[in-house]
Amino acid sequence: MSGELPPTERRGKLRRFYWRDVFWLLLAVGLTWAWLHEHVRVRRHTAAIQATKQYVDVLPLKTAQEELRLAEAEFAQQQILRLTVDFGRQEYRRAEFQRNAAKIELQKAQVNAELGSSK
């Protein structure tokens, strides 16, 4: 027991904090806070993405099929009118564009239906 303080004197001594100790404590608290802050931000972002997925404007399959059927009927009518009556090409182009847009929407709805059923 060379150089040790008696038990009564050891209890009364407080540990001294150096700048190095304060730095390490500050570093540990800062890293912990940053990690927790990022974790909460990622969770909120994920929750927001999942919430917006519910409100995405996805065209149901049956509605897309009906719109395509309607667009094809209108396009067929425009083709008949184009053959019998001389009228502007704009109406024909508009009907053709609507038909193509309806086809694309139907394809999107079919893909969404396939992805939804595979979950």
PARONU-725585 format. One record per atom (N, C-alpha, C): z, x, y; residue in three letters; atom name; residue number from 1. Coordinates in steps of 0.02 Angstrom, whole numbers, plus 50000, padded with zeros to 5 digits. Atoms other than C-alpha are relative to their C-alpha. Layout:
N
{z Z | x X | y Y | r ALA | a CA | k NUM}
...
This chain:
119
{z 50000 | x 50041 | y 49942 | r MET | a N | k 1}
{z 50000 | x 50000 | y 50000 | r MET | a CA | k 1}
{z 50000 | x 50043 | y 50062 | r MET | a C | k 1}
{z 50003 | x 49955 | y 49943 | r SER | a N | k 2}
{z 49952 | x 50131 | y 50119 | r SER | a CA | k 2}
{z 49960 | x 49969 | y 50056 | r SER | a C | k 2}
{z 50035 | x 50024 | y 49941 | r GLY | a N | k 3}
{z 49902 | x 50071 | y 50293 | r GLY | a CA | k 3}
{z 49995 | x 49925 | y 50007 | r GLY | a C | k 3}
{z 50003 | x 50073 | y 49994 | r GLU | a N | k 4}
{z 49920 | x 49884 | y 50258 | r GLU | a CA | k 4}
{z 50057 | x 49975 | y 50043 | r GLU | a C | k 4}
{z 49948 | x 50031 | y 49959 | r LEU | a N | k 5}
{z 50015 | x 49774 | y 50377 | r LEU | a CA | k 5}
{z 50044 | x 49958 | y 49955 | r LEU | a C | k 5}
{z 49956 | x 50044 | y 50038 | r PRO | a N | k 6}
{z 50165 | x 49681 | y 50313 | r PRO | a CA | k 6}
{z 49974 | x 49928 | y 50004 | r PRO | a C | k 6}
{z 50026 | x 50068 | y 50002 | r PRO | a N | k 7}
{z 50129 | x 49498 | y 50266 | r PRO | a CA | k 7}
{z 50017 | x 49959 | y 50063 | r PRO | a C | k 7}
{z 49983 | x 50038 | y 49940 | r THR | a N | k 8}
{z 50217 | x 49430 | y 50419 | r THR | a CA | k 8}
{z 49955 | x 50017 | y 50058 | r THR | a C | k 8}
{z 50043 | x 49980 | y 49946 | r GLU | a N | k 9}
{z 50107 | x 49529 | y 50538 | r GLU | a CA | k 9}
{z 49927 | x 49980 | y 49987 | r GLU | a C | k 9}
{z 50069 | x 50019 | y 50017 | r ARG | a N | k 10}
{z 49944 | x 49486 | y 50445 | r ARG | a CA | k 10}
{z 49987 | x 49927 | y 50018 | r ARG | a C | k 10}
{z 50009 | x 50071 | y 49986 | r ARG | a N | k 11}
{z 49970 | x 49299 | y 50466 | r ARG | a CA | k 11}
{z 49990 | x 49986 | y 50075 | r ARG | a C | k 11}
{z 50003 | x 50012 | y 49928 | r GLY | a N | k 12}
{z 49990 | x 49310 | y 50653 | r GLY | a CA | k 12}
{z 49938 | x 50027 | y 50033 | r GLY | a C | k 12}
{z 50060 | x 49971 | y 49970 | r LYS | a N | k 13}
{z 49831 | x 49409 | y 50684 | r LYS | a CA | k 13}
{z 49940 | x 49953 | y 49994 | r LYS | a C | k 13}
{z 50061 | x 50039 | y 50001 | r LEU | a N | k 14}
{z 49675 | x 49311 | y 50731 | r LEU | a CA | k 14}
{z 49940 | x 50046 | y 49990 | r LEU | a C | k 14}
{z 50060 | x 49961 | y 50010 | r ARG | a N | k 15}
{z 49505 | x 49371 | y 50678 | r ARG | a CA | k 15}
{z 49963 | x 50004 | y 50067 | r ARG | a C | k 15}
{z 50037 | x 49991 | y 49938 | r ARG | a N | k 16}
{z 49406 | x 49441 | y 50822 | r ARG | a CA | k 16}
{z 49926 | x 49982 | y 49988 | r ARG | a C | k 16}
{z 50071 | x 50016 | y 50005 | r PHE | a N | k 17}
{z 49232 | x 49370 | y 50852 | r PHE | a CA | k 17}
{z 49962 | x 50046 | y 50046 | r PHE | a C | k 17}
{z 50043 | x 49955 | y 49962 | r TYR | a N | k 18}
{z 49100 | x 49491 | y 50908 | r TYR | a CA | k 18}
{z 49936 | x 49963 | y 50018 | r TYR | a C | k 18}
{z 50063 | x 50030 | y 49981 | r TRP | a N | k 19}
{z 48934 | x 49453 | y 50990 | r TRP | a CA | k 19}
{z 49955 | x 49992 | y 49940 | r TRP | a C | k 19}
{z 50041 | x 50004 | y 50060 | r ARG | a N | k 20}
{z 48851 | x 49487 | y 50824 | r ARG | a CA | k 20}
{z 50017 | x 49937 | y 49960 | r ARG | a C | k 20}
{z 49979 | x 50060 | y 50036 | r ASP | a N | k 21}
{z 48953 | x 49347 | y 50743 | r ASP | a CA | k 21}
{z 49975 | x 49937 | y 50035 | r ASP | a C | k 21}
{z 50025 | x 50058 | y 49961 | r VAL | a N | k 22}
{z 48909 | x 49226 | y 50883 | r VAL | a CA | k 22}
{z 49925 | x 49993 | y 49992 | r VAL | a C | k 22}
{z 50072 | x 50003 | y 50010 | r PHE | a N | k 23}
{z 48725 | x 49272 | y 50865 | r PHE | a CA | k 23}
{z 49983 | x 49970 | y 49932 | r PHE | a C | k 23}
{z 50015 | x 50026 | y 50067 | r TRP | a N | k 24}
{z 48725 | x 49238 | y 50676 | r TRP | a CA | k 24}
{z 50018 | x 49926 | y 49995 | r TRP | a C | k 24}
{z 49981 | x 50071 | y 50001 | r LEU | a N | k 25}
{z 48818 | x 49074 | y 50700 | r LEU | a CA | k 25}
{z 49949 | x 49958 | y 50038 | r LEU | a C | k 25}
{z 50051 | x 50036 | y 49961 | r LEU | a N | k 26}
{z 48695 | x 49020 | y 50835 | r LEU | a CA | k 26}
{z 49934 | x 49996 | y 49962 | r LEU | a C | k 26}
{z 50062 | x 50000 | y 50039 | r LEU | a N | k 27}
{z 48549 | x 49070 | y 50725 | r LEU | a CA | k 27}
{z 50003 | x 49950 | y 49942 | r LEU | a C | k 27}
{z 49993 | x 50047 | y 50056 | r ALA | a N | k 28}
{z 48615 | x 48971 | y 50576 | r ALA | a CA | k 28}
{z 49999 | x 49928 | y 50024 | r ALA | a C | k 28}
{z 49999 | x 50068 | y 49973 | r VAL | a N | k 29}
{z 48650 | x 48816 | y 50681 | r VAL | a CA | k 29}
{z 49931 | x 49981 | y 50026 | r VAL | a C | k 29}
{z 50067 | x 50014 | y 49974 | r GLY | a N | k 30}
{z 48480 | x 48829 | y 50767 | r GLY | a CA | k 30}
{z 49950 | x 49986 | y 49945 | r GLY | a C | k 30}
{z 50047 | x 50011 | y 50056 | r LEU | a N | k 31}
{z 48384 | x 48845 | y 50604 | r LEU | a CA | k 31}
{z 50015 | x 49934 | y 49964 | r LEU | a C | k 31}
{z 49982 | x 50063 | y 50032 | r THR | a N | k 32}
{z 48480 | x 48701 | y 50527 | r THR | a CA | k 32}
{z 49977 | x 49941 | y 50041 | r THR | a C | k 32}
{z 50021 | x 50055 | y 49956 | r TRP | a N | k 33}
{z 48448 | x 48590 | y 50677 | r TRP | a CA | k 33}
{z 49924 | x 49993 | y 50000 | r TRP | a C | k 33}
{z 50074 | x 50003 | y 50001 | r ALA | a N | k 34}
{z 48262 | x 48636 | y 50680 | r ALA | a CA | k 34}
{z 49974 | x 49970 | y 49935 | r ALA | a C | k 34}
{z 50022 | x 50027 | y 50064 | r TRP | a N | k 35}
{z 48244 | x 48599 | y 50495 | r TRP | a CA | k 35}
{z 50012 | x 49925 | y 49996 | r TRP | a C | k 35}
{z 49984 | x 50071 | y 50002 | r LEU | a N | k 36}
{z 48332 | x 48431 | y 50510 | r LEU | a CA | k 36}
{z 49955 | x 49960 | y 50047 | r LEU | a C | k 36}
{z 50043 | x 50034 | y 49951 | r HIS | a N | k 37}
{z 48231 | x 48385 | y 50665 | r HIS | a CA | k 37}
{z 49929 | x 49992 | y 49972 | r HIS | a C | k 37}
{z 50067 | x 50003 | y 50030 | r GLU | a N | k 38}
{z 48066 | x 48426 | y 50577 | r GLU | a CA | k 38}
{z 49999 | x 49951 | y 49941 | r GLU | a C | k 38}
{z 49996 | x 50045 | y 50057 | r HIS | a N | k 39}
{z 48121 | x 48333 | y 50421 | r HIS | a CA | k 39}
{z 49999 | x 49926 | y 50023 | r HIS | a C | k 39}
{z 49999 | x 50068 | y 49973 | r VAL | a N | k 40}
{z 48159 | x 48176 | y 50522 | r VAL | a CA | k 40}
{z 49932 | x 49982 | y 50030 | r VAL | a C | k 40}
{z 50065 | x 50013 | y 49969 | r ARG | a N | k 41}
{z 47995 | x 48192 | y 50618 | r ARG | a CA | k 41}
{z 49947 | x 49986 | y 49946 | r ARG | a C | k 41}
{z 50049 | x 50011 | y 50054 | r VAL | a N | k 42}
{z 47894 | x 48206 | y 50456 | r VAL | a CA | k 42}
{z 50012 | x 49932 | y 49967 | r VAL | a C | k 42}
{z 49986 | x 50066 | y 50030 | r ARG | a N | k 43}
{z 47983 | x 48055 | y 50382 | r ARG | a CA | k 43}
{z 49976 | x 49943 | y 50044 | r ARG | a C | k 43}
{z 50023 | x 50053 | y 49954 | r ARG | a N | k 44}
{z 47949 | x 47951 | y 50537 | r ARG | a CA | k 44}
{z 49924 | x 49996 | y 50001 | r ARG | a C | k 44}
{z 50073 | x 49999 | y 49999 | r HIS | a N | k 45}
{z 47767 | x 48006 | y 50538 | r HIS | a CA | k 45}
{z 49972 | x 49968 | y 49936 | r HIS | a C | k 45}
{z 50021 | x 50029 | y 50063 | r THR | a N | k 46}
{z 47748 | x 47962 | y 50354 | r THR | a CA | k 46}
{z 50011 | x 49924 | y 49999 | r THR | a C | k 46}
{z 49986 | x 50072 | y 49997 | r ALA | a N | k 47}
{z 47829 | x 47792 | y 50382 | r ALA | a CA | k 47}
{z 49950 | x 49965 | y 50046 | r ALA | a C | k 47}
{z 50049 | x 50029 | y 49954 | r ALA | a N | k 48}
{z 47712 | x 47760 | y 50529 | r ALA | a CA | k 48}
{z 49931 | x 49995 | y 49968 | r ALA | a C | k 48}
{z 50065 | x 50001 | y 50034 | r ILE | a N | k 49}
{z 47560 | x 47804 | y 50425 | r ILE | a CA | k 49}
{z 49998 | x 49944 | y 49948 | r ILE | a C | k 49}
{z 49998 | x 50053 | y 50050 | r GLN | a N | k 50}
{z 47614 | x 47688 | y 50285 | r GLN | a CA | k 50}
{z 50000 | x 49931 | y 50032 | r GLN | a C | k 50}
{z 49999 | x 50065 | y 49965 | r ALA | a N | k 51}
{z 47647 | x 47548 | y 50410 | r ALA | a CA | k 51}
{z 49930 | x 49983 | y 50026 | r ALA | a C | k 51}
{z 50067 | x 50014 | y 49974 | r THR | a N | k 52}
{z 47474 | x 47567 | y 50487 | r THR | a CA | k 52}
{z 49950 | x 49985 | y 49945 | r THR | a C | k 52}
{z 50046 | x 50015 | y 50056 | r LYS | a N | k 53}
{z 47391 | x 47564 | y 50316 | r LYS | a CA | k 53}
{z 50000 | x 49926 | y 49985 | r LYS | a C | k 53}
{z 49997 | x 50071 | y 50013 | r GLN | a N | k 54}
{z 47450 | x 47385 | y 50300 | r GLN | a CA | k 54}
{z 49957 | x 49960 | y 50049 | r GLN | a C | k 54}
{z 50036 | x 50036 | y 49948 | r TYR | a N | k 55}
{z 47363 | x 47336 | y 50461 | r TYR | a CA | k 55}
{z 49929 | x 50024 | y 50010 | r TYR | a C | k 55}
{z 50069 | x 49976 | y 49994 | r VAL | a N | k 56}
{z 47200 | x 47429 | y 50434 | r VAL | a CA | k 56}
{z 49953 | x 49941 | y 49988 | r VAL | a C | k 56}
{z 50047 | x 50056 | y 50006 | r ASP | a N | k 57}
{z 47055 | x 47312 | y 50456 | r ASP | a CA | k 57}
{z 49954 | x 50012 | y 49940 | r ASP | a C | k 57}
{z 50038 | x 49993 | y 50062 | r VAL | a N | k 58}
{z 46994 | x 47307 | y 50276 | r VAL | a CA | k 58}
{z 49971 | x 49932 | y 49983 | r VAL | a C | k 58}
{z 50034 | x 50062 | y 50016 | r LEU | a N | k 59}
{z 46868 | x 47176 | y 50233 | r LEU | a CA | k 59}
{z 50008 | x 49984 | y 49926 | r LEU | a C | k 59}
{z 49994 | x 50017 | y 50072 | r PRO | a N | k 60}
{z 46910 | x 47086 | y 50071 | r PRO | a CA | k 60}
{z 49932 | x 49993 | y 49967 | r PRO | a C | k 60}
{z 50062 | x 49998 | y 50038 | r LEU | a N | k 61}
{z 46779 | x 47091 | y 49937 | r LEU | a CA | k 61}
{z 49961 | x 49935 | y 50005 | r LEU | a C | k 61}
{z 50035 | x 50064 | y 49999 | r LYS | a N | k 62}
{z 46738 | x 46905 | y 49934 | r LYS | a CA | k 62}
{z 49970 | x 49987 | y 50069 | r LYS | a C | k 62}
{z 50025 | x 50011 | y 49932 | r THR | a N | k 63}
{z 46720 | x 46898 | y 50124 | r THR | a CA | k 63}
{z 49939 | x 50044 | y 50011 | r THR | a C | k 63}
{z 50057 | x 49955 | y 49992 | r ALA | a N | k 64}
{z 46604 | x 47049 | y 50120 | r ALA | a CA | k 64}
{z 49939 | x 49974 | y 49962 | r ALA | a C | k 64}
{z 50056 | x 50028 | y 50039 | r GLN | a N | k 65}
{z 46498 | x 46968 | y 49984 | r GLN | a CA | k 65}
{z 49970 | x 49940 | y 50036 | r GLN | a C | k 65}
{z 50025 | x 50058 | y 49963 | r GLU | a N | k 66}
{z 46485 | x 46808 | y 50086 | r GLU | a CA | k 66}
{z 49961 | x 50021 | y 50062 | r GLU | a C | k 66}
{z 50035 | x 49976 | y 49940 | r GLU | a N | k 67}
{z 46436 | x 46903 | y 50243 | r GLU | a CA | k 67}
{z 49933 | x 50030 | y 49981 | r GLU | a C | k 67}
{z 50064 | x 49972 | y 50022 | r LEU | a N | k 68}
{z 46302 | x 46997 | y 50147 | r LEU | a CA | k 68}
{z 49952 | x 49945 | y 49981 | r LEU | a C | k 68}
{z 50043 | x 50056 | y 50019 | r ARG | a N | k 69}
{z 46235 | x 46836 | y 50073 | r ARG | a CA | k 69}
{z 49972 | x 49966 | y 50062 | r ARG | a C | k 69}
{z 50021 | x 50032 | y 49938 | r LEU | a N | k 70}
{z 46228 | x 46759 | y 50247 | r LEU | a CA | k 70}
{z 49950 | x 50043 | y 50038 | r LEU | a C | k 70}
{z 50045 | x 49955 | y 49965 | r ALA | a N | k 71}
{z 46146 | x 46913 | y 50324 | r ALA | a CA | k 71}
{z 49933 | x 50004 | y 49965 | r ALA | a C | k 71}
{z 50063 | x 49997 | y 50036 | r GLU | a N | k 72}
{z 46016 | x 46921 | y 50186 | r GLU | a CA | k 72}
{z 49960 | x 49935 | y 50009 | r GLU | a C | k 72}
{z 50035 | x 50064 | y 49989 | r ALA | a N | k 73}
{z 45975 | x 46736 | y 50209 | r ALA | a CA | k 73}
{z 49969 | x 49999 | y 50070 | r ALA | a C | k 73}
{z 50027 | x 49998 | y 49931 | r GLU | a N | k 74}
{z 45955 | x 46761 | y 50397 | r GLU | a CA | k 74}
{z 49942 | x 50048 | y 50005 | r GLU | a C | k 74}
{z 50054 | x 49951 | y 49999 | r PHE | a N | k 75}
{z 45848 | x 46914 | y 50368 | r PHE | a CA | k 75}
{z 49937 | x 49971 | y 49967 | r PHE | a C | k 75}
{z 50058 | x 50032 | y 50034 | r ALA | a N | k 76}
{z 45737 | x 46819 | y 50245 | r ALA | a CA | k 76}
{z 49968 | x 49948 | y 50046 | r ALA | a C | k 76}
{z 50027 | x 50049 | y 49954 | r GLN | a N | k 77}
{z 45720 | x 46680 | y 50373 | r GLN | a CA | k 77}
{z 49960 | x 50035 | y 50056 | r GLN | a C | k 77}
{z 50035 | x 49964 | y 49948 | r GLN | a N | k 78}
{z 45670 | x 46807 | y 50506 | r GLN | a CA | k 78}
{z 49934 | x 50028 | y 49974 | r GLN | a C | k 78}
{z 50063 | x 49975 | y 50029 | r GLN | a N | k 79}
{z 45540 | x 46881 | y 50388 | r GLN | a CA | k 79}
{z 49948 | x 49944 | y 49997 | r GLN | a C | k 79}
{z 50047 | x 50057 | y 50004 | r ILE | a N | k 80}
{z 45463 | x 46709 | y 50361 | r ILE | a CA | k 80}
{z 49975 | x 49982 | y 50070 | r ILE | a C | k 80}
{z 50020 | x 50016 | y 49932 | r LEU | a N | k 81}
{z 45464 | x 46673 | y 50547 | r LEU | a CA | k 81}
{z 49953 | x 50053 | y 50028 | r LEU | a C | k 81}
{z 50042 | x 49946 | y 49975 | r ARG | a N | k 82}
{z 45386 | x 46842 | y 50582 | r ARG | a CA | k 82}
{z 49929 | x 49993 | y 49975 | r ARG | a C | k 82}
{z 50066 | x 50009 | y 50028 | r LEU | a N | k 83}
{z 45242 | x 46801 | y 50466 | r LEU | a CA | k 83}
{z 49964 | x 49940 | y 50030 | r LEU | a C | k 83}
{z 50032 | x 50062 | y 49977 | r THR | a N | k 84}
{z 45211 | x 46627 | y 50535 | r THR | a CA | k 84}
{z 49995 | x 49996 | y 50077 | r THR | a C | k 84}
{z 49999 | x 50006 | y 49927 | r VAL | a N | k 85}
{z 45257 | x 46642 | y 50720 | r VAL | a CA | k 85}
{z 50002 | x 50070 | y 50030 | r VAL | a C | k 85}
{z 50000 | x 49936 | y 49966 | r ASP | a N | k 86}
{z 45223 | x 46784 | y 50837 | r ASP | a CA | k 86}
{z 50058 | x 50001 | y 50051 | r ASP | a C | k 86}
{z 49943 | x 49995 | y 49954 | r PHE | a N | k 87}
{z 45390 | x 46825 | y 50917 | r PHE | a CA | k 87}
{z 50022 | x 50073 | y 50003 | r PHE | a C | k 87}
{z 49979 | x 49931 | y 49988 | r GLY | a N | k 88}
{z 45480 | x 46981 | y 50976 | r GLY | a CA | k 88}
{z 50031 | x 50034 | y 49939 | r GLY | a C | k 88}
{z 49975 | x 49960 | y 50056 | r ARG | a N | k 89}
{z 45527 | x 47118 | y 50858 | r ARG | a CA | k 89}
{z 50076 | x 50009 | y 50003 | r ARG | a C | k 89}
{z 49928 | x 49989 | y 49993 | r GLN | a N | k 90}
{z 45705 | x 47124 | y 50926 | r GLN | a CA | k 90}
{z 50041 | x 49956 | y 49953 | r GLN | a C | k 90}
{z 49963 | x 50045 | y 50044 | r GLU | a N | k 91}
{z 45765 | x 46972 | y 50829 | r GLU | a CA | k 91}
{z 49995 | x 50022 | y 49927 | r GLU | a C | k 91}
{z 50009 | x 49975 | y 50068 | r TYR | a N | k 92}
{z 45692 | x 47042 | y 50669 | r TYR | a CA | k 92}
{z 50043 | x 50062 | y 49988 | r TYR | a C | k 92}
{z 49961 | x 49939 | y 50005 | r ARG | a N | k 93}
{z 45774 | x 47211 | y 50700 | r ARG | a CA | k 93}
{z 50075 | x 49984 | y 49997 | r ARG | a C | k 93}
{z 49929 | x 50019 | y 49999 | r ARG | a N | k 94}
{z 45941 | x 47128 | y 50739 | r ARG | a CA | k 94}
{z 50021 | x 49972 | y 49932 | r ARG | a C | k 94}
{z 49985 | x 50028 | y 50065 | r ALA | a N | k 95}
{z 45936 | x 47029 | y 50576 | r ALA | a CA | k 95}
{z 50001 | x 50055 | y 49946 | r ALA | a C | k 95}
{z 50002 | x 49945 | y 50047 | r GLU | a N | k 96}
{z 45889 | x 47186 | y 50480 | r GLU | a CA | k 96}
{z 50063 | x 50044 | y 50007 | r GLU | a C | k 96}
{z 49940 | x 49960 | y 49988 | r PHE | a N | k 97}
{z 46031 | x 47282 | y 50560 | r PHE | a CA | k 97}
{z 50063 | x 49965 | y 49974 | r PHE | a C | k 97}
{z 49942 | x 50038 | y 50025 | r GLN | a N | k 98}
{z 46156 | x 47144 | y 50520 | r GLN | a CA | k 98}
{z 50003 | x 50001 | y 49924 | r GLN | a C | k 98}
{z 50002 | x 49998 | y 50073 | r ARG | a N | k 99}
{z 46099 | x 47143 | y 50340 | r ARG | a CA | k 99}
{z 50023 | x 50068 | y 49974 | r ARG | a C | k 99}
{z 49979 | x 49933 | y 50021 | r ASN | a N | k 100}
{z 46120 | x 47332 | y 50325 | r ASN | a CA | k 100}
{z 50074 | x 50011 | y 50013 | r ASN | a C | k 100}
{z 49929 | x 49994 | y 49985 | r ALA | a N | k 101}
{z 46291 | x 47324 | y 50409 | r ALA | a CA | k 101}
{z 50041 | x 49961 | y 49948 | r ALA | a C | k 101}
{z 49964 | x 50040 | y 50050 | r ALA | a N | k 102}
{z 46344 | x 47187 | y 50287 | r ALA | a CA | k 102}
{z 50000 | x 50036 | y 49932 | r ALA | a C | k 102}
{z 50003 | x 49961 | y 50062 | r LYS | a N | k 103}
{z 46287 | x 47296 | y 50141 | r LYS | a CA | k 103}
{z 50052 | x 50056 | y 50001 | r LYS | a C | k 103}
{z 49951 | x 49945 | y 49993 | r ILE | a N | k 104}
{z 46393 | x 47440 | y 50205 | r ILE | a CA | k 104}
{z 50071 | x 49973 | y 49994 | r ILE | a C | k 104}
{z 49933 | x 50030 | y 50004 | r GLU | a N | k 105}
{z 46545 | x 47327 | y 50228 | r GLU | a CA | k 105}
{z 50016 | x 49979 | y 49928 | r GLU | a C | k 105}
{z 49989 | x 50019 | y 50070 | r LEU | a N | k 106}
{z 46522 | x 47262 | y 50050 | r LEU | a CA | k 106}
{z 50016 | x 50061 | y 49958 | r LEU | a C | k 106}
{z 49986 | x 49939 | y 50037 | r GLN | a N | k 107}
{z 46517 | x 47439 | y 49983 | r GLN | a CA | k 107}
{z 50070 | x 50026 | y 50015 | r GLN | a C | k 107}
{z 49932 | x 49979 | y 49982 | r LYS | a N | k 108}
{z 46675 | x 47482 | y 50080 | r LYS | a CA | k 108}
{z 50052 | x 49957 | y 49965 | r LYS | a C | k 108}
{z 49952 | x 50045 | y 50031 | r ALA | a N | k 109}
{z 46763 | x 47328 | y 50014 | r ALA | a CA | k 109}
{z 50003 | x 50012 | y 49924 | r ALA | a C | k 109}
{z 50000 | x 49985 | y 50071 | r GLN | a N | k 110}
{z 46710 | x 47371 | y 49836 | r GLN | a CA | k 110}
{z 50039 | x 50063 | y 49985 | r GLN | a C | k 110}
{z 49963 | x 49938 | y 50010 | r VAL | a N | k 111}
{z 46778 | x 47547 | y 49852 | r VAL | a CA | k 111}
{z 50074 | x 49988 | y 50011 | r VAL | a C | k 111}
{z 49930 | x 50015 | y 49987 | r ASN | a N | k 112}
{z 46940 | x 47482 | y 49927 | r ASN | a CA | k 112}
{z 50030 | x 49960 | y 49942 | r ASN | a C | k 112}
{z 49976 | x 50040 | y 50056 | r ALA | a N | k 113}
{z 46955 | x 47356 | y 49786 | r ALA | a CA | k 113}
{z 50011 | x 50044 | y 49938 | r ALA | a C | k 113}
{z 49993 | x 49954 | y 50057 | r GLU | a N | k 114}
{z 46928 | x 47493 | y 49656 | r GLU | a CA | k 114}
{z 50060 | x 50045 | y 50009 | r GLU | a C | k 114}
{z 49943 | x 49956 | y 49987 | r LEU | a N | k 115}
{z 47054 | x 47608 | y 49739 | r LEU | a CA | k 115}
{z 50066 | x 49961 | y 49996 | r LEU | a C | k 115}
{z 49940 | x 50040 | y 50002 | r GLY | a N | k 116}
{z 47178 | x 47466 | y 49756 | r GLY | a CA | k 116}
{z 50020 | x 49982 | y 49929 | r GLY | a C | k 116}
{z 49985 | x 50019 | y 50070 | r SER | a N | k 117}
{z 47164 | x 47418 | y 49572 | r SER | a CA | k 117}
{z 50020 | x 50061 | y 49959 | r SER | a C | k 117}
{z 49983 | x 49940 | y 50039 | r SER | a N | k 118}
{z 47184 | x 47599 | y 49514 | r SER | a CA | k 118}
{z 50070 | x 50025 | y 50015 | r SER | a C | k 118}
{z 49933 | x 49977 | y 49982 | r LYS | a N | k 119}
{z 47355 | x 47619 | y 49597 | r LYS | a CA | k 119}
{z 50050 | x 49977 | y 49951 | r LYS | a C | k 119}
